[in-house]
Amino acid sequence: MRWLCALLLCSLSACMIRYDDPNDVRLVGLNVGGGLYKEFEDPRRSELMDVELTTGFDYSALTKNRHITARFHFCDQMDTDVEGLGGLPLFVHNKDWVEIVDNQLGNPMVEGRYLYHAIMSSFSHEKSPSDYGDDSAILDYDLREKPRDICFYIDASALGIPGSIRSNVVRIPKETLTRFFAEHPRRTPSLK
């Protein structure tokens, strides 16, 4: 009976082992959407920005059992979803854009750090939440008109088992957004 209890305790403790949550995610910069982002962008409903970030943690190593996304929120409302602000998978950009859920290798390390790209929208004027949205989500905002501090973290949610790995929270101050928007005027939507 003792060996059965010991075996049970050992197997339970193995289930409790998890990665140390990454705490070194940093913002590298913001860029105008384009290239890959044209696939996701509807200029009449959103204006996408490339949020370039770096970390010493290789998120592509987790893609087999986890769904990895960049989760964006208004910093003063971290518990409230913001429709369309962010939440798509991370990407790597070499010669091509590669979604890390593709589980492809080749994320270049720059000075011992991994470089990723996330997508964030500057505005949304929705009337109701998306199919996956929350009824309490913020639906109508325009960061060009009313800039706000944006906070994001990387979330690696486990598929089929409870728990997730979350990075540290990174702040994009509203002053950074104001400068970025001043340098990159709003693009006029094409009516194609």
Secondary structure, DSSP 8 states (H G I E B T S, - for coil): -HHHHHHHHHHHHHHH---------EEEEEEE--GGGGGT--TTT--EEEEEEEESS-GGGGTTTEEEEEEEEEGGGTTS-BTTTS--B-EEESSSEEEGGG------EETTEEEEEEEEESEEE-SS--TT--TT-B-EEETTTS---EEEEEEEEESSSS-EEE---EEE-HHHHHHHHHHS--------
